[in-house]
Amino acid sequence: MNLHPAHHPLLVGCIDSEELLRRCARQAPAVCDVLEVRLDLTGLCGGAWLELCAAIEQQNKPVLLTIRSRREGGEWRGREAQRLALYLRALRVVSMLDVELAATGTVSMLVQAAKSEDIVLIGSFHNFRKTPPLPRLLAVAQRGRQLKVDVVKIATRVNTSAELAILMALPALVKGPLSVMGMGPLGGLSRVAMAGAGSHMVYGSLAKATAPGQPPCHELAKELTRWGLRN
């Protein structure tokens, strides 16, 4: 999968409910390049989620499956072995997976499995209180490279312009695909700014926001087009 088509970032629309997942399975929104299925938010972990993801993929719309742990802002309440099993079930259906870098064992189990199925594996890091210092974020990115994920995703709360500057510096300092975004009051601004700075993926909402300050996809698409970051 091309992570950076025509040097433009991928616009990711977030699915946060069973109703929205079923709607997208019938007709995927054209505004998004990728649809992230937040399985931890849909309540469908034991249901028909795999078939619904397949229906989206059949529309030539890549699915990014995320089962976010509570430790990093999600609603997954089960055991880690159960979460890994869900990811493994999805390997032959979806195009991308997202798992937290802190879940080292799960990441390690998925790296080779994802590679064998030509699935993009995203290793993510979240901080909902602040943006850590630049050396800390560089260490996070380095850890992702050591674990051999395809994309490192870093999402932090941006409280000040100084914290925004830290995020802005990352793409030029990190080798390999990187997705960087801010959350909170400066979240919307940071996402467009990060796209301009070289972030490979930009996330927006299709219904309610799945992260603080996450702007709607249609607004992001307009801003990205305005700044020449989207066709």
N, CA, C and O of each residue as an XYZ file, in Angstrom:
924
protein
N       0.838     -1.195      0.000
C       0.000      0.000      0.000
C       0.871      1.243      0.000
O       1.840      1.322      0.755
N       0.535      2.218     -0.843
C       1.286      3.465     -0.924
C       0.932      4.352      0.254
O      -0.197      4.830      0.362
N       1.902      4.573      1.144
C       1.636      5.358      2.345
C       1.664      6.860      2.105
O       1.257      7.636      2.970
N       2.131      7.265      0.963
C       2.275      8.702      0.716
C       1.978      8.982     -0.759
O       2.881      9.369     -1.501
N       0.701      8.790     -1.205
C       0.385      8.923     -2.624
C       0.655     10.327     -3.134
O       0.181     11.306     -2.557
N       1.426     10.425     -4.228
C       1.722     11.715     -4.856
C       2.251     12.726     -3.844
O       1.998     13.925     -3.960
N       2.992     12.228     -2.847
C       3.599     13.096     -1.829
C       2.550     13.835     -0.991
O       2.846     14.865     -0.385
N       1.344     13.312     -0.960
C       0.295     13.889     -0.132
C      -0.014     12.937      1.019
O       0.103     11.724      0.851
N      -0.403     13.451      2.180
C      -0.743     12.567      3.299
C      -2.056     11.837      3.058
O      -2.933     12.333      2.351
N      -2.182     10.669      3.645
C      -3.445      9.936      3.607
C      -4.404     10.543      4.622
O      -4.026     10.795      5.766
N      -5.645     10.778      4.204
C      -6.679     11.274      5.109
C      -7.445     10.080      5.661
O      -8.054      9.318      4.911
N      -7.408      9.928      6.976
C      -8.008      8.777      7.653
C      -9.283      9.212      8.362
O      -9.256     10.118      9.195
N     -10.396      8.573      8.034
C     -11.666      8.832      8.710
C     -11.910      7.786      9.773
O     -11.724      6.594      9.525
N     -12.327      8.217     10.962
C     -12.434      7.317     12.117
C     -13.871      6.855     12.341
O     -14.784      7.670     12.474
N     -14.056      5.545     12.380
C     -15.355      4.918     12.636
C     -15.420      4.531     14.103
O     -14.596      3.755     14.587
N     -16.414      5.081     14.814
C     -16.452      4.924     16.270
C     -17.707      4.232     16.791
O     -17.935      4.217     18.000
N     -18.526      3.661     15.910
C     -19.758      3.020     16.372
C     -20.178      1.931     15.396
O     -19.766      1.925     14.236
N     -21.003      1.011     15.881
C     -21.518     -0.045     15.002
C     -22.357      0.557     13.881
O     -22.247      0.138     12.728
N     -23.190      1.529     14.211
C     -24.047      2.151     13.200
C     -23.219      2.753     12.062
O     -23.531      2.555     10.888
N     -22.168      3.484     12.416
C     -21.327      4.110     11.400
C     -20.562      3.060     10.598
O     -20.382      3.213      9.390
N     -20.116      2.005     11.256
C     -19.416      0.927     10.555
C     -20.332      0.280      9.521
O     -19.914      0.016      8.393
N     -21.579      0.025      9.907
C     -22.526     -0.591      8.973
C     -22.834      0.357      7.810
O     -22.982     -0.081      6.669
N     -22.929      1.637      8.101
C     -23.191      2.619      7.049
C     -22.034      2.658      6.051
O     -22.249      2.697      4.839
N     -20.813      2.648      6.568
C     -19.646      2.684      5.684
C     -19.495      1.384      4.899
O     -18.971      1.385      3.785
N     -19.956      0.271      5.482
C     -19.914     -0.999      4.762
C     -20.847     -0.970      3.557
O     -20.589     -1.621      2.545
N     -21.941     -0.203      3.674
C     -22.856     -0.050      2.540
C     -22.294      0.920      1.509
O     -22.348      0.656      0.308
N     -21.751      2.050      1.983
C     -21.160      3.041      1.088
C     -20.081      3.813      1.840
O     -20.377      4.617      2.724
N     -18.849      3.561      1.483
C     -17.727      4.234      2.145
C     -17.651      5.691      1.699
O     -17.840      5.981      0.518
N     -17.379      6.609      2.621
C     -17.289      8.026      2.258
C     -16.118      8.302      1.325
O     -15.006      7.825      1.551
N     -16.374      9.070      0.282
C     -15.343      9.348     -0.719
C     -14.267     10.281     -0.192
O     -13.151     10.290     -0.712
N     -14.583     11.071      0.836
C     -13.649     12.094      1.307
C     -12.380     11.501      1.910
O     -11.345     12.166      1.953
N     -12.452     10.246      2.378
C     -11.320      9.625      3.085
C     -10.517      8.714      2.164
O     -11.062      8.091      1.253
N      -9.225      8.648      2.417
C      -8.370      7.680      1.727
C      -8.372      6.335      2.441
O      -8.243      5.287      1.808
N      -8.517      6.371      3.753
C      -8.476      5.183      4.614
C      -9.574      5.331      5.655
O      -9.878      6.444      6.085
N     -10.171      4.212      6.062
C     -11.144      4.229      7.154
C     -10.577      3.454      8.337
O     -10.257      2.270      8.224
N     -10.457      4.133      9.469
C     -10.002      3.477     10.693
C     -11.210      2.928     11.436
O     -12.111      3.682     11.805
N     -11.232      1.636     11.653
C     -12.286      1.001     12.438
C     -11.782      0.852     13.863
O     -10.911      0.027     14.142
N     -12.338      1.661     14.766
C     -11.989      1.582     16.183
C     -12.845      0.488     16.811
O     -13.904      0.750     17.381
N     -12.361     -0.734     16.690
C     -13.154     -1.875     17.127
C     -13.483     -1.798     18.605
O     -14.533     -2.277     19.033
N     -12.595     -1.197     19.393
C     -12.845     -1.065     20.828
C     -14.032     -0.161     21.124
O     -14.593     -0.230     22.218
N     -14.431      0.690     20.174
C     -15.553      1.607     20.383
C     -16.859      1.098     19.782
O     -17.930      1.601     20.124
N     -16.790      0.111     18.894
C     -17.999     -0.330     18.198
C     -18.826     -1.336     18.989
O     -20.020     -1.493     18.732
N     -18.199     -2.025     19.957
C     -18.919     -3.053     20.696
C     -19.145     -4.317     19.889
O     -20.007     -5.124     20.236
N     -18.377     -4.507     18.806
C     -18.602     -5.630     17.898
C     -17.510     -6.689     17.954
O     -17.384     -7.482     17.021
N     -16.727     -6.724     19.008
C     -15.584     -7.637     19.040
C     -15.984     -9.098     18.861
O     -15.175     -9.904     18.401
N     -17.213     -9.452     19.216
C     -17.658    -10.822     19.035
C     -18.690    -10.957     17.942
O     -19.327    -12.003     17.821
N     -18.870     -9.910     17.136
C     -19.928     -9.895     16.136
C     -19.441     -9.956     14.705
O     -18.473    -10.644     14.382
N     -20.145     -9.211     13.846
C     -19.924     -9.302     12.401
C     -18.908     -8.295     11.893
O     -18.938     -7.928     10.719
N     -18.019     -7.848     12.747
C     -17.102     -6.770     12.356
C     -16.205     -7.138     11.187
O     -15.903     -6.290     10.347
N     -15.774     -8.395     11.123
C     -14.845     -8.794     10.070
C     -15.511     -8.714      8.694
O     -14.898     -8.266      7.725
N     -16.766     -9.152      8.617
C     -17.491     -9.076      7.354
C     -17.742     -7.626      6.950
O     -17.702     -7.298      5.764
N     -17.998     -6.763      7.920
C     -18.218     -5.349      7.624
C     -16.932     -4.690      7.130
O     -16.960     -3.873      6.210
N     -15.815     -5.046      7.742
C     -14.524     -4.531      7.259
C     -14.260     -5.007      5.832
O     -13.769     -4.247      4.998
N     -14.588     -6.262      5.559
C     -14.386     -6.800      4.215
C     -15.239     -6.054      3.196
O     -14.801     -5.818      2.070
N     -16.459     -5.683      3.591
C     -17.341     -4.949      2.681
C     -16.765     -3.581      2.337
O     -16.936     -3.099      1.217
N     -16.088     -2.955      3.289
C     -15.434     -1.671      3.020
C     -14.246     -1.872      2.087
O     -14.075     -1.125      1.124
N     -13.435     -2.872      2.368
C     -12.275     -3.161      1.523
C     -12.698     -3.462      0.081
O     -11.990     -3.108     -0.861
N     -13.845     -4.110     -0.087
C     -14.321     -4.447     -1.428
C     -14.701     -3.210     -2.236
O     -14.864     -3.283     -3.454
N     -14.842     -2.075     -1.555
C     -15.101     -0.802     -2.242
C     -13.795     -0.072     -2.570
O     -13.801      1.116     -2.890
N     -12.681     -0.798     -2.485
C     -11.346     -0.222     -2.712
C     -11.025      0.889     -1.722
O     -10.329      1.852     -2.042
N     -11.547      0.732     -0.521
C     -11.253      1.673      0.563
C     -10.485      0.908      1.643
O     -11.074      0.059      2.311
N      -9.201      1.178      1.835
C      -8.423      0.446      2.832
C      -8.961      0.644      4.249
O      -9.365      1.743      4.628
N      -8.956     -0.429      5.012
C      -9.385     -0.394      6.412
C      -8.162     -0.472      7.313
O      -7.287     -1.319      7.133
N      -8.121      0.427      8.283
C      -7.122      0.413      9.355
C      -7.825     -0.065     10.615
O      -8.698      0.630     11.136
N      -7.460     -1.236     11.108
C      -8.088     -1.782     12.311
C      -7.310     -1.363     13.547
O      -6.103     -1.585     13.645
N      -8.024     -0.750     14.493
C      -7.433     -0.332     15.763
C      -8.271     -0.878     16.904
O      -9.493     -0.734     16.908
N      -7.619     -1.502     17.868
C      -8.279     -1.968     19.094
C      -7.512     -1.314     20.236
O      -6.602     -1.908     20.814
N      -7.891     -0.096     20.545
C      -7.082      0.732     21.435
C      -7.244      0.327     22.900
O      -8.363      0.158     23.385
N      -6.128      0.175     23.592
C      -6.133     -0.175     25.012
C      -6.588      1.013     25.858
O      -6.450      2.166     25.448
N      -7.120      0.727     27.019
C      -7.560      1.800     27.920
C      -6.374      2.626     28.397
O      -6.520      3.812     28.695
N      -5.215      2.011     28.470
C      -4.019      2.710     28.931
C      -3.671      3.882     28.016
O      -3.058      4.857     28.450
N      -4.067      3.779     26.745
C      -3.759      4.853     25.803
C      -5.018      5.453     25.192
O      -5.038      5.826     24.019
N      -6.068      5.540     26.004
C      -7.253      6.289     25.607
C      -8.369      5.503     24.970
O      -9.369      6.091     24.557
N      -8.237      4.178     24.872
C      -9.262      3.365     24.244
C     -10.220      2.732     25.232
O     -10.234      3.073     26.415
N     -11.028      1.795     24.724
C     -12.044      1.140     25.548
C     -11.882     -0.375     25.596
O     -12.782     -1.075     26.060
N     -10.749     -0.894     25.123
C     -10.547     -2.338     25.172
C     -10.400     -2.785     26.616
O      -9.539     -2.288     27.341
N     -11.246     -3.727     27.033
C     -11.264     -4.193     28.415
C     -10.861     -5.657     28.554
O     -10.763     -6.171     29.668
N     -10.631     -6.320     27.446
C     -10.302     -7.737     27.502
C      -8.832     -7.993     27.766
O      -8.057     -7.068     28.010
N      -8.462     -9.257     27.714
C      -7.067     -9.643     27.913
C      -6.263     -9.378     26.652
O      -6.817     -9.290     25.556
N      -4.957     -9.251     26.816
C      -4.101     -8.943     25.668
C      -4.093    -10.088     24.660
O      -4.012     -9.856     23.454
N      -4.178    -11.322     25.151
C      -4.208    -12.464     24.237
C      -5.451    -12.428     23.356
O      -5.400    -12.814     22.189
N      -6.566    -11.964     23.914
C      -7.794    -11.844     23.129
C      -7.653    -10.764     22.063
O      -8.111    -10.934     20.933
N      -7.024     -9.666     22.423
C      -6.825     -8.575     21.469
C      -5.916     -9.030     20.326
O      -6.192     -8.750     19.160
N      -4.847     -9.723     20.661
C      -3.950    -10.245     19.634
C      -4.697    -11.177     18.685
O      -4.486    -11.134     17.473
N      -5.566    -12.016     19.235
C      -6.327    -12.950     18.402
C      -7.220    -12.206     17.411
O      -7.366    -12.637     16.267
N      -7.817    -11.092     17.839
C      -8.648    -10.294     16.935
C      -7.806     -9.692     15.815
O      -8.211     -9.703     14.652
N      -6.646     -9.173     16.164
C      -5.751     -8.634     15.136
C      -5.362     -9.716     14.129
O      -5.365     -9.475     12.921
N      -5.030    -10.895     14.622
C      -4.611    -11.978     13.733
C      -5.748    -12.409     12.811
O      -5.509    -12.762     11.656
N      -6.984    -12.384     13.315
C      -8.139    -12.722     12.476
C      -8.289    -11.738     11.329
O      -8.748    -12.101     10.246
N      -7.903    -10.496     11.568
C      -8.113     -9.441     10.575
C      -7.071     -9.429      9.465
O      -7.248     -8.739      8.461
N      -5.996    -10.176      9.628
C      -4.851    -10.048      8.724
C      -5.193    -10.272      7.257
O      -4.611     -9.625      6.387
N      -6.119    -11.167      6.969
C      -6.432    -11.468      5.574
C      -7.585    -10.626      5.041
O      -8.071    -10.858      3.933
N      -8.017     -9.655      5.827
C      -9.158     -8.830      5.416
C      -8.784     -7.367      5.272
O      -9.091     -6.750      4.252
N      -8.126     -6.801      6.276
C      -7.859     -5.362      6.294
C      -6.488     -5.047      5.694
O      -5.679     -5.942      5.448
N      -6.247     -3.755      5.465
C      -4.985     -3.311      4.864
C      -3.963     -2.835      5.879
O      -2.763     -2.837      5.603
N      -4.439     -2.419      7.072
C      -3.547     -1.811      8.052
C      -3.990     -2.190      9.462
O      -5.172     -2.426      9.711
N      -3.028     -2.244     10.377
C      -3.290     -2.469     11.799
C      -2.577     -1.396     12.603
O      -1.514     -0.916     12.208
N      -3.171     -1.016     13.746
C      -2.539     -0.073     14.673
C      -2.503     -0.707     16.053
O      -3.532     -1.136     16.576
N      -1.316     -0.763     16.640
C      -1.173     -1.261     18.006
C      -0.157     -0.389     18.728
O       0.808      0.075     18.121
N      -0.368     -0.164     20.020
C       0.503      0.722     20.786
C       1.914      0.134     20.893
O       2.084     -1.069     21.089
N       2.899      0.983     20.763
C       4.289      0.540     20.901
C       4.565     -0.019     22.287
O       5.443     -0.865     22.457
N       3.807      0.458     23.289
C       3.997     -0.033     24.656
C       3.630     -1.507     24.787
O       4.113     -2.187     25.692
N       2.780     -2.005     23.891
C       2.395     -3.420     23.903
C       3.441     -4.212     23.122
O       3.151     -4.772     22.065
N       4.642     -4.252     23.648
C       5.790     -4.792     22.924
C       5.569     -6.223     22.450
O       5.909     -6.564     21.317
N       5.008     -7.052     23.305
C       4.796     -8.443     22.933
C       3.840     -8.589     21.767
O       4.076     -9.382     20.855
N       2.753     -7.820     21.797
C       1.772     -7.878     20.716
C       2.373     -7.362     19.416
O       2.170     -7.953     18.355
N       3.111     -6.264     19.499
C       3.774     -5.727     18.304
C       4.710     -6.772     17.709
O       4.698     -7.003     16.500
N       5.508     -7.393     18.542
C       6.474     -8.382     18.060
C       5.780     -9.562     17.389
O       6.266    -10.086     16.386
N       4.638     -9.979     17.946
C       3.887    -11.084     17.362
C       3.285    -10.706     16.013
O       3.129    -11.559     15.139
N       2.947     -9.429     15.841
C       2.260     -8.999     14.627
C       3.200     -8.612     13.496
O       2.806     -8.656     12.331
N       4.430     -8.235     13.812
C       5.338     -7.720     12.778
C       5.502     -8.713     11.635
O       5.262     -8.366     10.479
N       5.901     -9.924     11.936
C       6.143    -10.896     10.875
C       4.845    -11.341     10.226
O       4.788    -11.525      9.010
N       3.790    -11.517     11.038
C       2.504    -11.937     10.484
C       1.961    -10.901      9.514
O       1.443    -11.248      8.453
N       2.079     -9.628      9.878
C       1.600     -8.559      9.004
C       2.420     -8.496      7.724
O       1.876     -8.304      6.636
N       3.718     -8.658      7.859
C       4.590     -8.600      6.681
C       4.253     -9.716      5.702
O       4.260     -9.503      4.489
N       3.961    -10.901      6.218
C       3.666    -12.033      5.340
C       2.376    -11.833      4.563
O       2.196    -12.424      3.498
N       1.469    -11.001      5.087
C       0.202    -10.722      4.404
C       0.216     -9.362      3.709
O      -0.816     -8.913      3.211
N       1.372     -8.706      3.673
C       1.513     -7.380      3.064
C       0.587     -6.357      3.726
O      -0.025     -5.528      3.053
N       0.497     -6.431      5.055
C      -0.323     -5.512      5.845
C       0.580     -4.453      6.464
O       1.659     -4.769      6.966
N       0.144     -3.205      6.429
C       0.892     -2.112      7.047
C       0.647     -2.128      8.552
O      -0.501     -2.094      8.994
N       1.711     -2.179      9.336
C       1.601     -2.180     10.793
C       2.043     -0.828     11.338
O       3.171     -0.390     11.111
N       1.139     -0.177     12.058
C       1.408      1.114     12.685
C       1.669      0.892     14.167
O       0.874      0.248     14.851
N       2.770      1.419     14.660
C       3.063      1.395     16.091
C       2.812      2.774     16.662
O       3.424      3.747     16.220
N       1.918      2.876     17.642
C       1.464      4.198     18.086
C       1.848      4.526     19.525
O       2.071      3.650     20.361
N       1.914      5.830     19.766
C       2.227      6.379     21.092
C       1.296      7.557     21.328
O       1.112      8.398     20.448
N       0.701      7.617     22.535
C      -0.232      8.698     22.862
C       0.105      9.293     24.226
O       0.489      8.577     25.151
N      -0.043     10.610     24.337
C       0.048     11.295     25.626
C      -1.072     12.325     25.650
O      -1.047     13.292     24.889
N      -2.051     12.121     26.520
C      -3.240     12.977     26.549
C      -3.094     14.162     27.491
O      -4.038     14.933     27.660
N      -1.922     14.320     28.109
C      -1.703     15.438     29.029
C      -0.844     16.543     28.431
O      -1.099     17.727     28.651
N       0.168     16.153     27.678
C       1.117     17.147     27.179
C       1.916     16.556     26.021
O       1.774     15.379     25.689
N       2.757     17.390     25.414
C       3.732     16.926     24.433
C       5.076     16.768     25.141
O       5.646     17.758     25.601
N       5.586     15.554     25.237
C       6.880     15.349     25.907
C       8.009     16.077     25.176
O       7.838     16.495     24.031
N       9.155     16.228     25.828
C      10.312     16.865     25.182
C      10.728     16.115     23.916
O      10.460     14.922     23.767
N      11.379     16.829     23.021
C      11.787     16.257     21.739
C      12.628     14.990     21.892
O      12.374     14.025     21.171
N      13.621     14.937     22.796
C      14.404     13.700     22.924
C      13.544     12.482     23.266
O      13.807     11.376     22.793
N      12.519     12.692     24.087
C      11.632     11.580     24.443
C      10.871     11.081     23.211
O      10.732      9.873     23.023
N      10.383     11.986     22.379
C       9.636     11.577     21.191
C      10.549     10.937     20.153
O      10.137     10.018     19.445
N      11.765     11.412     20.060
C      12.726     10.773     19.160
C      13.032      9.349     19.612
O      13.227      8.454     18.790
N      13.073      9.151     20.927
C      13.293      7.805     21.465
C      12.111      6.897     21.145
O      12.292      5.714     20.857
N      10.893      7.453     21.195
C       9.701      6.685     20.825
C       9.799      6.234     19.371
O       9.555      5.070     19.051
N      10.158      7.173     18.495
C      10.284      6.836     17.077
C      11.364      5.781     16.854
O      11.188      4.866     16.050
N      12.465      5.910     17.557
C      13.545      4.934     17.436
C      13.094      3.559     17.911
O      13.462      2.539     17.329
N      12.298      3.542     18.969
C      11.775      2.268     19.465
C      10.893      1.611     18.411
O      10.947      0.397     18.218
N      10.090      2.410     17.736
C       9.260      1.866     16.669
C      10.082      1.258     15.552
O       9.734      0.205     15.017
N      11.178      1.923     15.198
C      12.051      1.383     14.156
C      12.696      0.074     14.616
O      12.840     -0.864     13.832
N      13.083      0.020     15.892
C      13.684     -1.206     16.420
C      12.698     -2.370     16.393
O      13.082     -3.515     16.152
N      11.425     -2.068     16.642
C      10.396     -3.103     16.621
C       9.967     -3.466     15.205
O       9.227     -4.428     15.001
N      10.442     -2.680     14.213
C      10.203     -2.945     12.792
C       8.752     -2.718     12.364
O       8.253     -3.405     11.472
N       8.075     -1.754     13.000
C       6.757     -1.373     12.493
C       6.947     -0.571     11.211
O       8.020     -0.012     10.979
N       5.915     -0.514     10.381
C       6.012      0.202      9.105
C       5.865      1.707      9.278
O       6.523      2.487      8.589
N       4.999      2.107     10.201
C       4.736      3.526     10.456
C       4.757      3.758     11.957
O       4.184      2.974     12.715
N       5.403      4.812     12.389
C       5.326      5.240     13.787
C       4.303      6.367     13.870
O       4.386      7.352     13.136
N       3.342      6.212     14.769
C       2.322      7.245     14.978
C       2.527      7.863     16.358
O       2.611      7.151     17.359
N       2.606      9.191     16.404
C       2.764      9.914     17.663
C       1.649     10.940     17.774
O       1.530     11.826     16.927
N       0.834     10.826     18.811
C      -0.269     11.760     19.051
C      -0.172     12.268     20.484
O      -0.243     11.483     21.430
N      -0.012     13.575     20.647
C       0.130     14.159     21.982
C      -0.758     15.386     22.121
O      -1.123     16.022     21.132
N      -1.095     15.701     23.347
C      -1.846     16.928     23.595
C      -0.908     18.123     23.421
O       0.209     18.137     23.940
N      -1.388     19.124     22.679
C      -0.603     20.336     22.439
C      -1.231     21.474     23.235
O      -2.329     21.930     22.915
N      -0.533     21.928     24.271
C      -1.050     22.978     25.148
C      -0.531     24.365     24.793
O      -1.175     25.367     25.103
N       0.626     24.429     24.145
C       1.267     25.710     23.856
C       1.889     25.689     22.461
O       2.038     24.630     21.851
N       2.246     26.865     21.971
C       2.929     26.942     20.679
C       4.296     26.265     20.744
O       4.773     25.739     19.739
N       4.925     26.275     21.911
C       6.218     25.608     22.065
C       6.070     24.098     21.890
O       6.924     23.452     21.284
N       4.988     23.543     22.421
C       4.750     22.110     22.245
C       4.437     21.796     20.784
O       4.853     20.757     20.271
N       3.710     22.682     20.116
C       3.446     22.486     18.692
C       4.754     22.472     17.902
O       4.910     21.691     16.964
N       5.680     23.330     18.282
C       6.978     23.388     17.598
C       7.746     22.080     17.753
O       8.465     21.667     16.843
N       7.594     21.429     18.903
C       8.251     20.131     19.110
C       7.733     19.117     18.096
O       8.515     18.407     17.463
N       6.406     19.054     17.944
C       5.835     18.118     16.979
C       6.255     18.464     15.556
O       6.549     17.579     14.753
N       6.281     19.760     15.250
C       6.644     20.198     13.901
C       8.064     19.773     13.531
O       8.369     19.556     12.358
N       8.922     19.657     14.532
C      10.321     19.308     14.267
C      10.512     17.827     13.961
O      11.509     17.444     13.349
N       9.567     16.994     14.382
C       9.773     15.550     14.299
C       9.967     15.002     12.886
O      10.923     14.259     12.664
N       9.102     15.335     11.915
C       9.233     14.693     10.598
C      10.604     14.850      9.957
O      11.067     13.947      9.261
N      11.252     15.974     10.179
C      12.571     16.196      9.579
C      13.671     15.415     10.287
O      14.758     15.232      9.738
N      13.393     14.953     11.505
C      14.420     14.294     12.307
C      14.279     12.777     12.356
O      15.188     12.078     12.804
N      13.142     12.273     11.897
C      12.864     10.840     11.994
C      12.893     10.223     10.603
O      12.218     10.706      9.695
N      13.665      9.166     10.432
C      13.712      8.455      9.162
C      12.554      7.468      9.075
O      12.183      6.839     10.066
N      11.997      7.344      7.893
C      10.920      6.397      7.677
C       9.557      7.012      7.892
O       9.449      8.121      8.414
N       8.497      6.293      7.490
C       7.129      6.807      7.604
C       6.761      7.172      9.036
O       6.997      6.410      9.974
N       6.175      8.360      9.180
C       5.823      8.894     10.493
C       4.484      9.608     10.390
O       4.254     10.378      9.458
N       3.612      9.354     11.338
C       2.333     10.054     11.435
C       2.315     10.801     12.760
O       2.386     10.190     13.826
N       2.220     12.131     12.690
C       2.301     12.970     13.886
C       1.081     13.870     13.949
O       0.662     14.428     12.935
N       0.511     14.012     15.137
C      -0.655     14.889     15.285
C      -0.772     15.371     16.716
O      -0.308     14.720     17.651
N      -1.404     16.531     16.867
C      -1.672     17.079     18.180
C      -3.117     16.866     18.573
O      -3.980     16.672     17.717
N      -3.381     16.902     19.865
C      -4.735     16.799     20.401
C      -4.999     18.017     21.276
O      -4.072     18.733     21.656
N      -6.268     18.246     21.591
C      -6.616     19.383     22.427
C      -6.981     20.608     21.612
O      -7.263     20.490     20.420
N      -6.981     21.799     22.235
C      -7.423     23.029     21.564
C      -6.665     23.345     20.281
O      -7.234     23.921     19.354
N      -5.400     22.977     20.216
C      -4.598     23.237     19.019
C      -4.551     22.027     18.082
O      -3.759     21.986     17.140
N      -5.409     21.049     18.357
C      -5.372     19.807     17.591
C      -5.637     19.985     16.114
O      -4.900     19.455     15.282
N      -6.694     20.736     15.769
C      -7.030     20.928     14.366
C      -5.925     21.616     13.600
O      -5.552     21.184     12.509
N      -5.400     22.689     14.171
C      -4.295     23.417     13.545
C      -3.087     22.515     13.369
O      -2.434     22.540     12.326
N      -2.789     21.719     14.385
C      -1.591     20.879     14.330
C      -1.687     19.843     13.225
O      -0.673     19.498     12.618
N      -2.882     19.340     12.951
C      -3.007     18.262     11.970
C      -2.709     18.747     10.556
O      -2.065     18.048      9.774
N      -3.179     19.937     10.238
C      -2.858     20.501      8.929
C      -1.377     20.861      8.867
O      -0.710     20.617      7.862
N      -0.867     21.447      9.960
C       0.552     21.820     10.004
C       1.444     20.597      9.873
O       2.453     20.636      9.169
N       1.082     19.514     10.545
C       1.885     18.296     10.466
C       1.880     17.712      9.060
O       2.892     17.193      8.589
N       0.730     17.801      8.391
C       0.655     17.312      7.012
C       1.637     18.068      6.131
O       2.304     17.478      5.282
N       1.720     19.374      6.338
C       2.665     20.181      5.583
C       4.106     19.881      5.927
O       5.000     20.040      5.096
N       4.333     19.442      7.164
C       5.698     19.153      7.617
C       6.173     17.762      7.215
O       7.353     17.442      7.359
N       5.248     16.924      6.705
C       5.667     15.609      6.237
C       5.009     14.418      6.905
O       5.418     13.282      6.665
N       3.987     14.646      7.749
C       3.282     13.524      8.359
C       2.598     12.698      7.270
O       1.983     13.254      6.360
N       2.705     11.390      7.361
C       2.170     10.514      6.324
C       0.660     10.333      6.404
O       0.032      9.984      5.405
N       0.066     10.562      7.571
C      -1.361     10.323      7.747
C      -1.968     11.433      8.592
O      -1.349     11.931      9.533
N      -3.207     11.814      8.232
C      -3.949     12.838      8.965
C      -5.299     12.238      9.334
O      -5.994     11.695      8.474
N      -5.675     12.332     10.609
C      -6.892     11.691     11.096
C      -7.995     12.717     11.334
O      -7.750     13.790     11.886
N      -9.215     12.375     10.908
C     -10.370     13.223     11.149
C     -11.577     12.390     11.538
O     -11.577     11.170     11.375
N     -12.603     13.048     12.051
C     -13.805     12.351     12.501
C     -14.829     12.257     11.378
O     -14.890     13.119     10.501
N     -15.628     11.204     11.418
C     -16.773     11.056     10.525
C     -18.068     11.317     11.266
O     -19.084     11.632     10.646
N     -18.048     11.191     12.564
C     -19.200     11.498     13.418
C     -18.665     12.324     14.582
O     -18.316     13.490     14.402
N     -18.596     11.732     15.776
C     -17.982     12.449     16.892
C     -16.483     12.180     16.912
O     -16.018     11.163     16.399
N     -15.736     13.099     17.506
C     -14.282     12.972     17.557
C     -13.879     11.771     18.403
O     -14.475     11.515     19.448
N     -12.872     11.038     17.954
C     -12.340      9.918     18.732
C     -11.098     10.318     19.516
O     -10.516      9.493     20.221
N     -10.688     11.579     19.400
C      -9.567     12.129     20.171
C      -9.844     13.607     20.403
O     -10.500     14.239     19.575
N      -9.362     14.179     21.511
C      -9.615     15.594     21.801
C      -9.114     16.510     20.685
O      -7.956     16.434     20.272
N     -10.016     17.381     20.202
C      -9.619     18.336     19.176
C      -9.563     17.775     17.770
O      -9.087     18.449     16.857
N     -10.041     16.547     17.575
C     -10.005     15.944     16.235
C     -11.046     16.609     15.337
O     -12.236     16.558     15.650
N     -10.636     17.227     14.237
C     -11.580     17.915     13.355
C     -12.302     16.941     12.428
O     -11.825     15.827     12.211
N     -13.444     17.348     11.881
C     -14.154     16.499     10.918
C     -13.346     16.299      9.639
O     -12.574     17.171      9.241
N     -13.526     15.160      9.009
C     -12.780     14.841      7.789
C     -13.034     15.849      6.677
O     -12.110     16.233      5.961
N     -14.290     16.281      6.531
C     -14.582     17.190      5.418
C     -13.879     18.528      5.598
O     -13.479     19.154      4.616
N     -13.723     18.974      6.854
C     -12.988     20.217      7.097
C     -11.500     20.037      6.815
O     -10.859     20.904      6.222
N     -10.963     18.906      7.246
C      -9.552     18.627      6.974
C      -9.284     18.561      5.474
O      -8.283     19.089      4.991
N     -10.185     17.909      4.745
C     -10.005     17.788      3.298
C      -9.950     19.161      2.641
O      -9.129     19.396      1.754
N     -10.821     20.064      3.074
C     -10.831     21.418      2.513
C      -9.528     22.144      2.808
O      -8.954     22.786      1.928
N      -9.062     22.042      4.052
C      -7.828     22.732      4.427
C      -6.612     22.139      3.719
O      -5.722     22.869      3.283
N      -6.580     20.823      3.609
C      -5.459     20.185      2.920
C      -5.432     20.583      1.445
O      -4.364     20.823      0.880
N      -6.606     20.652      0.829
C      -6.690     21.083     -0.568
C      -6.261     22.535     -0.705
O      -5.544     22.905     -1.635
N      -6.711     23.345      0.234
C      -6.371     24.774      0.209
C      -4.865     24.998      0.226
O      -4.363     25.907     -0.435
N      -4.154     24.184      0.969
C      -2.705     24.339      1.101
C      -1.920     23.456      0.132
O      -0.710     23.283      0.281
N      -2.604     22.909     -0.842
C      -1.917     22.113     -1.860
C      -1.445     20.767     -1.382
O      -0.521     20.190     -1.956
N      -2.073     20.251     -0.324
C      -1.669     18.970      0.258
C      -2.625     17.841     -0.100
O      -2.518     16.731      0.421
N      -3.553     18.137     -0.990
C      -4.533     17.139     -1.412
C      -5.050     17.529     -2.792
O      -5.279     18.706     -3.072
N      -5.233     16.524     -3.653
C      -5.741     16.802     -4.997
C      -7.237     17.092     -4.967
O      -7.837     17.348     -6.011
